[in-house]
Amino acid sequence: MQLLVQNLLSVGLHHYLILAVVLFGIGTFGVFMRRNALTTLMSIELILNGGNLTLLAFARSHQDMRGQALALLVIAVAAAEAAIGLAIVVGVFRNRHNTNIDELNLLRY
């Protein structure tokens, strides 16, 4: 009985992959459907987190640490992307008073 309960409560590889696909799908939907720059940046973060979760899930299933090292690198790149992207959005908002991506087609002063 205890073995059955333990097997039902264990989290397998497919659970991680389903969650990664859901995160990636929500992020992709957000990038394609939203026109706000901040929402687009958050959606890109969701896409990167979905990819990270896939890397970590396969690294765990193969008992390999290289996937975790690559995921750490992706986290560092995502943090830099968020900081630079947010700085660009703040700079554009100060000049144009708008963060709608469709209306921001020119990069000039």
C-alpha positions as CSV (number, residue, x, y, z in Angstrom):
1,M,0.0,0.0,0.0
2,Q,2.8,2.4,0.9
3,L,4.6,1.6,-2.4
4,L,1.4,2.4,-4.3
5,V,1.0,5.8,-2.6
6,Q,4.7,6.6,-3.1
7,N,4.4,5.8,-6.9
8,L,1.3,8.0,-7.2
9,L,3.0,10.9,-5.5
10,S,6.3,10.7,-7.3
11,V,7.0,13.3,-9.9
12,G,8.3,11.9,-13.2
13,L,10.0,13.3,-16.2
14,H,6.7,13.7,-18.1
15,H,5.3,16.0,-15.3
16,Y,8.3,18.4,-15.7
17,L,8.0,18.3,-19.5
18,I,4.2,19.1,-19.4
19,L,4.9,22.0,-17.1
20,A,7.7,23.2,-19.4
21,V,5.4,23.0,-22.5
22,V,2.7,25.0,-20.6
23,L,5.2,27.7,-19.6
24,F,6.6,27.9,-23.1
25,G,3.1,28.0,-24.6
26,I,1.9,30.8,-22.3
27,G,5.1,32.8,-23.1
28,T,4.7,32.3,-26.8
29,F,1.0,33.4,-26.6
30,G,2.1,36.5,-24.7
31,V,4.8,37.4,-27.2
32,F,2.5,37.1,-30.2
33,M,-0.8,38.5,-28.7
34,R,0.2,41.3,-26.4
35,R,1.4,44.7,-27.6
36,N,2.7,46.0,-24.3
37,A,6.5,46.0,-24.0
38,L,6.5,44.9,-20.4
39,T,4.2,42.1,-21.0
40,T,6.3,41.0,-23.9
41,L,9.4,41.0,-21.7
42,M,7.6,38.9,-19.1
43,S,6.5,36.5,-21.8
44,I,10.1,36.1,-23.0
45,E,11.1,35.2,-19.4
46,L,8.4,32.5,-19.4
47,I,9.8,31.1,-22.6
48,L,13.3,31.0,-21.1
49,N,12.0,29.4,-17.9
50,G,10.2,26.7,-19.9
51,G,13.4,25.9,-21.7
52,N,15.3,25.9,-18.4
53,L,12.8,23.5,-16.9
54,T,13.3,21.1,-19.8
55,L,17.1,21.3,-19.4
56,L,16.8,20.5,-15.7
57,A,14.4,17.7,-16.2
58,F,16.5,15.9,-18.7
59,A,19.6,16.5,-16.6
60,R,17.9,15.0,-13.6
61,S,16.7,12.0,-15.6
62,H,20.2,11.3,-16.9
63,Q,21.9,12.1,-13.6
64,D,24.1,14.6,-15.4
65,M,25.2,18.0,-14.0
66,R,26.0,19.6,-17.4
67,G,22.3,20.4,-17.9
68,Q,22.2,22.3,-14.6
69,A,25.3,24.3,-15.5
70,L,23.7,25.2,-18.8
71,A,20.5,26.2,-17.0
72,L,22.5,28.4,-14.7
73,L,24.0,30.2,-17.7
74,V,20.5,30.7,-19.2
75,I,19.4,32.2,-15.9
76,A,22.3,34.7,-16.0
77,V,21.4,35.6,-19.6
78,A,17.7,36.0,-18.7
79,A,18.6,38.3,-15.9
80,A,20.8,40.4,-18.2
81,E,18.0,40.5,-20.8
82,A,15.5,41.6,-18.2
83,A,17.7,44.4,-16.9
84,I,18.6,45.7,-20.3
85,G,15.1,45.3,-21.7
86,L,13.6,47.1,-18.8
87,A,16.1,50.0,-19.1
88,I,15.2,50.3,-22.8
89,V,11.4,50.3,-22.0
90,V,11.9,53.0,-19.3
91,G,14.0,55.1,-21.7
92,V,11.4,54.8,-24.5
93,F,8.5,55.6,-22.1
94,R,10.3,58.8,-20.9
95,N,10.5,60.0,-24.5
96,R,7.3,58.7,-26.1
97,H,5.0,58.2,-23.0
98,N,3.9,54.9,-24.6
99,T,5.0,51.3,-24.3
100,N,2.8,49.9,-27.1
101,I,5.0,48.0,-29.5
102,D,2.9,48.7,-32.6
103,E,3.3,52.5,-32.1
104,L,7.1,52.4,-31.4
105,N,8.4,51.7,-34.9
106,L,11.1,54.3,-35.0
107,L,14.3,54.4,-32.9
108,R,15.2,58.0,-33.0
109,Y,15.4,60.8,-30.5
